[in-house]
Amino acid sequence: MSDLIDLTPPLKKRARSNSNLFGPFLVYEQLGEGGMARVHRAEHAGAQGVQRTVALKRMWEDLACDEDFVASFIQEGELAKQLRHDNIARTYELGQVGDTLYIAMEYVPGATLQQIMTQSRNAAGAVPVNVVVQILIQLCDALTYAHGKGIIHRDIAPANVIVSKAGMVKLIDFGVAKTRTSRQTQVGMIKGKLAYVAPEYTYGLLDRRCDLFSLGVVAYELITGQRLMIADTPLETITNVRAKPIQPPSRYDSQVTRDLDDIILTAVQRDPAKRWQSASAMRVALANVAATLPRAGRADIKDWVEWAFTKQQRPEHSILRVIGELEQSAMATLPKKPEPPRRPKMFPASTPNPTLPPVAVAPPKARLIAPPAQARRGSSAWYLVFAALLAGSGAAATFLLG
């Protein structure tokens, strides 16, 4: 604890509106929280009054007396301070104000991969394959650097990857990172998100290849739009991690090449000896695939993400209208009442119906790599069945299932 910076303010300062003071920080809105700490956007008054926006991570006060949590938090700060790479969010300082430990980190405005995947699934459609490959290449660069420093992240997951507003991919949250010298973890003490951990890690074994398995799961989900390992309970999720059959990503997206299939399936091999042995090797393979795809740089990633978040989710009344149409189709098999006389046609039988001109649709920006409509994933029929059941539409569900 002697290495910590004690920044308890000796004098009272006036905080700006919608903020509060914490040592030399003006603290604003909360960005997230977890079992160990919460994170806020904050401004740090540095030397000569220079303001710097940071992501301020503060340990929960009631954990200050727990030696294990305190040691883990300090280890995170000390490990993360060693890392200086474009694809890793920087850690500026580890300190303490009163009884509260904090880590001041680089604030990266942008969306997490988790948010991007949700928007893709609900509104924007599939993330273009060339964009996915470029995101994965940047993550391989981050892991190559961290592993070179002897640091294993242990929590590679969509929530811990941010795509900045400049199209830069940033790996964040080394809160459960571990040095390579510690090769085993106590069984039952898995740290990280269960749906992304490597199978051997669930038995207490740990090395850098665990991060590559996690990256493979992230890659699979980015490309397919499907959750790979998640289940209803933690035990079922671990069972999936250890034994669930994994289909090639091309099963869900025909644009996925055999080479890209092989890269991802190699990353999620359950035998670490058959997996990619380094992030740099996986990066080389991804770069070879990227060379066969339309070029996508950081500006293209930025443009697609911005475009994706302009798309609105399907309004509820549209879903209900479709369900209504399905109900009408189902009812068509039932006995019908006599129909009223039809109105005469507006056109003679010999005259073809007039053809309406096509509706002009404004194309996306030149750099945009928007997926075609047919690339949307998932079974719309099953989706409608689920929606019908929620709406109490037994007829529609019976029609589709029968």
C-alpha positions in Angstrom: 0.0 0.0 0.0 3.0 2.3 0.3 3.2 2.7 -3.5 -0.3 4.1 -3.7 -0.8 7.8 -4.2 -2.9 9.3 -1.4 -4.9 12.1 -3.0 -7.3 13.0 -0.2 -8.1 16.7 -0.8 -6.9 18.9 2.1 -9.3 21.7 1.2 -12.8 21.8 0.0 -13.3 22.6 -3.7 -16.4 23.6 -5.5 -17.6 20.9 -7.9 -19.3 21.6 -11.2 -23.0 20.9 -11.6 -24.0 17.3 -12.1 -20.7 16.1 -10.6 -19.1 15.4 -7.3 -15.6 15.6 -6.0 -13.4 12.6 -5.3 -9.8 13.7 -4.5 -8.6 15.6 -7.6 -11.4 14.2 -9.8 -14.7 15.7 -10.8 -16.9 12.6 -11.1 -19.8 12.4 -13.6 -22.1 9.7 -14.9 -21.5 6.0 -14.2 -20.2 3.9 -17.1 -20.5 0.5 -15.5 -20.1 -1.6 -12.4 -19.1 -5.0 -11.2 -18.6 -7.1 -8.2 -15.4 -5.3 -7.2 -15.8 -1.8 -8.4 -17.8 0.8 -10.3 -16.6 3.0 -13.1 -17.5 6.7 -13.8 -16.5 9.3 -16.3 -14.4 11.9 -14.5 -12.1 14.8 -15.1 -8.7 14.9 -13.5 -7.0 18.1 -12.7 -3.4 17.5 -13.6 -0.3 19.6 -13.5 -0.8 23.3 -14.2 -4.6 22.8 -14.1 -4.7 20.7 -17.3 -8.0 18.7 -17.4 -8.0 15.1 -18.6 -11.1 13.0 -19.0 -10.6 9.5 -17.5 -12.6 6.4 -16.7 -12.4 6.3 -12.9 -12.6 2.9 -11.4 -13.3 2.9 -7.6 -13.4 -0.2 -5.4 -16.6 -0.6 -3.4 -16.0 0.8 0.1 -17.3 -2.3 1.9 -14.5 -4.3 0.3 -11.7 -2.2 1.8 -11.3 -4.6 4.7 -11.1 -7.7 2.4 -7.4 -8.4 1.9 -8.0 -10.6 -1.2 -10.1 -8.0 -3.0 -7.6 -5.2 -2.1 -4.7 -7.3 -3.3 -6.5 -8.1 -6.6 -7.4 -4.5 -7.2 -3.8 -3.3 -6.6 -2.5 -6.1 -8.8 -4.8 -5.0 -11.6 -3.5 -1.4 -11.4 0.1 -2.4 -11.3 -0.2 -4.8 -14.2 -2.2 -2.5 -16.4 0.3 0.4 -15.8 2.9 -1.7 -17.6 0.9 -1.8 -20.8 1.4 0.9 -23.5 -0.3 -0.1 -26.7 -2.7 1.5 -29.2 -5.2 -1.3 -28.8 -5.2 -1.4 -25.0 -6.8 1.3 -22.9 -4.1 3.0 -20.9 -4.0 3.0 -17.1 -2.7 6.3 -15.8 -2.4 5.8 -12.1 -3.4 3.7 -9.1 -4.2 5.6 -5.9 -6.3 6.0 -2.8 -8.6 8.7 -1.5 -9.5 8.1 2.1 -10.3 4.4 2.4 -11.2 4.0 -1.3 -8.8 2.6 -3.8 -9.1 3.8 -7.4 -7.6 3.3 -10.9 -7.6 6.2 -13.4 -7.8 4.8 -16.9 -8.0 6.1 -20.5 -11.6 7.1 -21.3 -12.6 5.7 -24.7 -15.8 7.1 -26.1 -17.4 4.5 -28.3 -19.4 1.3 -28.2 -18.5 -2.1 -26.7 -18.6 -5.1 -28.9 -21.5 -6.3 -26.8 -23.5 -3.2 -27.7 -22.5 -3.5 -31.4 -23.6 -7.2 -31.4 -26.9 -6.3 -29.8 -27.6 -3.5 -32.3 -26.6 -5.8 -35.2 -28.9 -8.5 -34.0 -31.9 -6.2 -33.3 -31.7 -3.6 -36.0 -28.7 -3.3 -38.3 -28.1 -6.8 -39.6 -24.9 -8.7 -39.9 -21.6 -7.1 -39.2 -19.7 -7.2 -42.5 -17.1 -10.0 -42.6 -14.3 -7.7 -43.6 -15.1 -5.4 -40.6 -15.1 -8.4 -38.3 -11.7 -9.5 -39.5 -10.2 -6.1 -39.0 -11.5 -5.9 -35.4 -10.0 -9.4 -34.7 -6.7 -8.3 -36.1 -6.5 -5.4 -33.8 -7.4 -7.6 -30.8 -4.6 -10.0 -31.8 -2.2 -7.1 -31.8 -3.3 -6.2 -28.2 -2.9 -9.8 -27.0 0.4 -10.2 -28.7 1.7 -7.2 -26.8 0.2 -8.2 -23.4 1.3 -11.8 -23.7 4.8 -10.6 -24.6 4.8 -8.8 -21.2 3.8 -12.1 -19.5 0.2 -10.9 -18.8 -2.8 -13.1 -19.5 -6.1 -11.1 -19.6 -8.4 -14.0 -18.6 -11.6 -12.0 -19.4 -11.7 -11.5 -23.2 -15.4 -10.9 -23.9 -17.5 -8.5 -25.9 -18.1 -6.3 -22.9 -14.4 -5.7 -22.5 -13.7 -4.5 -26.0 -14.5 -1.0 -27.1 -14.6 0.3 -30.7 -13.7 4.0 -30.4 -15.4 6.7 -32.4 -12.2 6.7 -34.5 -12.6 3.0 -35.4 -9.8 2.0 -33.0 -10.3 -1.3 -31.1 -9.4 -1.1 -27.4 -9.1 -4.0 -25.0 -10.1 -2.9 -21.5 -10.5 -4.3 -18.0 -7.4 -6.2 -16.8 -9.2 -6.7 -13.5 -8.7 -10.5 -13.5 -5.4 -10.5 -15.5 -2.6 -12.7 -14.3 1.1 -13.1 -14.9 2.3 -16.0 -16.9 4.3 -17.3 -13.9 1.1 -18.3 -12.1 0.1 -21.3 -14.2 -2.7 -22.7 -12.1 -5.9 -21.3 -10.7 -7.7 -22.9 -7.8 -10.6 -25.1 -9.1 -13.9 -23.4 -8.3 -12.3 -19.9 -8.5 -12.8 -19.2 -12.2 -12.4 -15.5 -12.9 -13.9 -14.1 -16.1 -17.2 -14.6 -18.0 -18.1 -18.3 -18.1 -19.4 -18.3 -21.6 -16.0 -17.2 -22.9 -13.5 -19.1 -20.7 -11.3 -21.9 -22.1 -12.2 -25.5 -21.2 -8.9 -26.2 -19.5 -9.4 -23.1 -17.4 -12.5 -24.7 -15.9 -10.2 -27.3 -14.5 -7.8 -24.7 -13.1 -5.2 -24.7 -15.9 -4.1 -21.4 -17.4 -1.8 -20.0 -20.0 -2.0 -17.5 -22.9 -3.9 -20.0 -25.1 -6.9 -19.5 -22.8 -7.1 -15.9 -24.1 -7.1 -17.2 -27.7 -10.0 -19.6 -27.0 -11.9 -16.6 -25.6 -11.1 -14.6 -28.7 -12.3 -17.4 -30.9 -15.7 -17.4 -29.1 -15.9 -13.6 -29.6 -15.1 -14.0 -33.3 -17.7 -16.8 -33.7 -20.4 -14.7 -32.1 -19.4 -11.5 -34.1 -19.7 -13.4 -37.4 -22.7 -15.6 -36.7 -24.8 -13.4 -34.5 -25.3 -16.5 -32.3 -24.3 -16.9 -28.7 -22.0 -19.9 -28.7 -21.7 -21.2 -25.1 -24.2 -19.4 -23.0 -26.9 -21.5 -21.3 -29.6 -21.1 -18.6 -27.3 -22.0 -15.7 -23.6 -21.6 -14.9 -23.2 -25.4 -14.8 -24.9 -25.8 -18.2 -22.6 -23.1 -19.6 -19.5 -24.8 -18.4 -20.8 -28.1 -19.9 -21.1 -26.3 -23.2 -17.6 -24.9 -22.9 -16.3 -28.4 -22.3 -18.3 -30.5 -24.8 -20.8 -28.6 -27.0 -20.4 -29.5 -30.7 -19.4 -26.4 -32.6 -20.7 -25.9 -36.2 -18.6 -23.9 -38.7 -19.5 -20.2 -38.8 -20.2 -20.5 -42.5 -23.3 -22.5 -41.5 -24.8 -19.2 -40.4 -23.3 -16.9 -43.0 -22.4 -18.0 -46.5 -20.0 -15.1 -46.9 -17.6 -16.8 -44.5 -14.8 -18.5 -46.4 -13.3 -21.9 -45.6 -10.1 -20.2 -44.5 -12.0 -18.0 -42.0 -13.9 -21.0 -40.8 -10.6 -22.8 -40.1 -9.1 -19.8 -38.2 -12.1 -19.6 -35.9 -12.5 -23.3 -35.4 -8.8 -23.6 -34.6 -9.1 -20.9 -32.0 -11.9 -22.8 -30.2 -10.2 -26.2 -30.2 -10.7 -27.7 -26.8 -7.2 -29.2 -26.8 -4.8 -26.3 -26.3 -2.1 -28.1 -28.3 -4.4 -28.0 -31.4 -5.3 -24.3 -30.8 -3.4 -21.3 -32.1 -0.2 -21.2 -30.0 0.1 -17.4 -30.2 -1.9 -14.4 -31.0 0.7 -13.4 -33.6 0.1 -16.7 -35.5 -3.6 -16.1 -35.5 -3.1 -12.6 -36.7 -1.0 -13.7 -39.7 -3.8 -16.1 -40.7 -6.4 -13.3 -40.3 -4.3 -10.9 -42.4 -4.2 -13.5 -45.2 -8.0 -13.7 -45.2 -8.3 -9.9 -45.1 -6.2 -9.7 -48.3 -9.0 -11.6 -50.1 -11.8 -9.3 -48.8 -12.8 -5.7 -49.6 -10.4 -3.5 -47.7 -11.7 -2.2 -44.4 -9.6 0.2 -42.3 -10.4 2.0 -39.2 -12.4 4.6 -41.0 -14.6 1.9 -42.5 -15.1 0.3 -39.0 -16.1 3.7 -37.7 -18.5 4.4 -40.6 -20.2 1.0 -40.3 -20.6 1.3 -36.5 -22.0 4.8 -36.9 -24.4 3.6 -39.6 -25.5 0.6 -37.5 -26.6 2.8 -34.6 -28.8 5.0 -36.9 -31.0 2.0 -37.5 -34.1 1.6 -35.4 -35.4 -1.6 -33.8 -38.5 -3.0 -35.5 -41.5 -1.2 -33.8 -43.8 -3.4 -31.8 -46.8 -2.7 -34.0 -45.0 -4.1 -37.0 -44.5 -7.4 -35.2 -48.2 -7.5 -34.1 -49.3 -6.7 -37.7 -47.3 -9.7 -38.9 -48.7 -11.9 -36.2 -52.2 -10.7 -37.3 -51.5 -11.7 -40.8 -50.3 -15.2 -39.7 -53.5 -15.6 -37.7 -55.5 -14.7 -40.8 -53.6 -17.3 -42.7 -54.2 -19.9 -40.1 -57.9 -19.1 -40.0 -58.1 -19.6 -43.8 -58.2 -23.4 -43.2 -61.4 -23.0 -41.1 -65.0 -23.0 -42.5 -65.7 -19.7 -44.1 -68.9 -17.6 -44.1 -70.3 -16.7 -47.5 -68.4 -13.9 -49.0 -70.2 -10.7 -50.2 -70.2 -10.0 -53.9 -66.9 -8.7 -55.2 -66.6 -5.3 -56.8 -65.9 -5.3 -60.5 -62.3 -5.0 -61.5 -60.9 -1.6 -62.4 -59.2 -2.9 -65.5 -60.5 -5.2 -68.3 -59.1 -8.7 -68.3 -57.1 -8.0 -71.4 -55.4 -5.0 -69.8 -52.4 -5.8 -67.6 -52.3 -4.3 -64.2 -50.1 -1.1 -64.2 -46.6 -1.6 -62.8 -45.6 0.9 -60.1 -42.2 2.5 -60.5 -39.5 1.2 -58.1 -39.0 3.2 -54.9 -35.6 4.9 -54.9 -33.5 4.1 -51.8 -30.6 6.4 -50.9 -27.4 4.3 -50.9 -25.2 4.4 -47.8 -22.0 6.4 -47.7 -19.2 5.3 -50.1 -17.2 3.8 -47.3 -20.1 2.0 -45.8 -20.1 -1.8 -46.0 -23.7 -2.5 -45.1 -24.8 -6.2 -45.4 -27.6 -7.2 -47.8 -31.0 -7.9 -46.4 -30.6 -11.6 -46.9 -27.6 -11.7 -44.7 -29.7 -11.2 -41.6 -29.3 -14.2 -39.4 -31.5 -16.3 -37.4 -34.9 -17.9 -38.2 -37.5 -15.3 -38.6 -40.2 -18.0 -38.5 -39.1 -19.1 -35.0 -38.9 -15.5 -34.0 -42.4 -15.0 -35.0 -43.5 -18.1 -33.2 -41.9 -16.8 -30.0 -43.5 -13.4 -30.5 -46.9 -15.0 -31.2 -46.7 -17.0 -28.0 -45.9 -13.9 -26.0 -48.8 -12.1 -27.5 -51.1 -15.1 -26.7 -51.5 -16.0 -30.4 -52.0 -19.7 -30.2 -53.4 -19.9 -33.7 -50.4 -18.4 -35.3 -48.0 -20.5 -33.4 -50.0 -23.7 -34.2 -50.0 -22.7 -37.9 -46.2 -22.3 -38.0 -45.3 -25.4 -36.0 -47.9 -27.6 -37.6 
